[in-house]
């Protein structure tokens, strides 16, 4: 039946420092696949984690083990066979809880398997003691009587075989040549059948060897496929993490685009207001220039009129002066 994975999670793997027995030593730089495996042949459970071709965790779960949560995302258990303590750091409290629940479930299953094995051992021991009490100690009685299974599997005694052969020889001698010829034909038929059976047995043996080789090849291929599946599971987990990162980046880009669009709209509104103000200022400047031009014209006209008045006053003054001199 072989081992089959029943649960897989991803975590950062640590081992206790053998020198200090206090500090944690990381087994790798990234999170690894940590899987529970069930062996139907041995009825046992193991926790296995592989980093490439290196086995990081190979821990058989026993009823005496305990998985302890030391924080919201970290848990540990001691393996006396490996003489170490394993620690797992998960990315979330939910993953740690699922792994701890699976550990308890596997531990209970291992305890149940151990109890059943002990019951079978005790039952077999009781049956053996009962058989030793019930079976006679005399070897002759055992060989003559025996159990039904012993009678079916044990060959008949030599004396019985010789007696049967003697009876057959007597029968052949009494029946004459015709019976002897008949026995020769039957003997030849039996020989031919025996030869065919030998050939068939040889072919079956060859087929068994061929099937054994095929089974071994299938097991090797299954192991390769299992390793490939674990690698693919690890790649899928990395892909999911990358997908989550891409999703977060996409949301960030969309938010930035929205902010930029809002700022562009604000800037466009501000530019329109500035353009309107510039246009208004330009109009005001044109109007001011026009007013200045009109004032300049009016001032020129006024100066011309003033010059005329001044000339008239000057002529009037000269007239007064002349009149004064005459007087």
HELIX and SHEET records of a PDB file:
HELIX    1   1 UNK A   93  UNK A  134  1                                  42    
HELIX    2   2 UNK A  139  UNK A  144  1                                   6    
HELIX    3   3 UNK A  148  UNK A  153  1                                   6    
HELIX    4   4 UNK A  158  UNK A  175  1                                  18    
HELIX    5   5 UNK A  177  UNK A  326  1                                 150    
SHEET    1   A 5 UNK A  24  UNK A  26  0                                        
SHEET    2   A 5 UNK A   3  UNK A  16 -1                                        
SHEET    3   A 5 UNK A  32  UNK A  39 -1                                        
SHEET    4   A 5 UNK A  44  UNK A  51 -1                                        
SHEET    5   A 5 UNK A  54  UNK A  60 -1                                        
SHEET    1   B 5 UNK A  24  UNK A  26  0                                        
SHEET    2   B 5 UNK A   3  UNK A  16 -1                                        
SHEET    3   B 5 UNK A  84  UNK A  89 -1                                        
SHEET    4   B 5 UNK A  74  UNK A  79 -1                                        
SHEET    5   B 5 UNK A  68  UNK A  69 -1                                        
END                                                                             
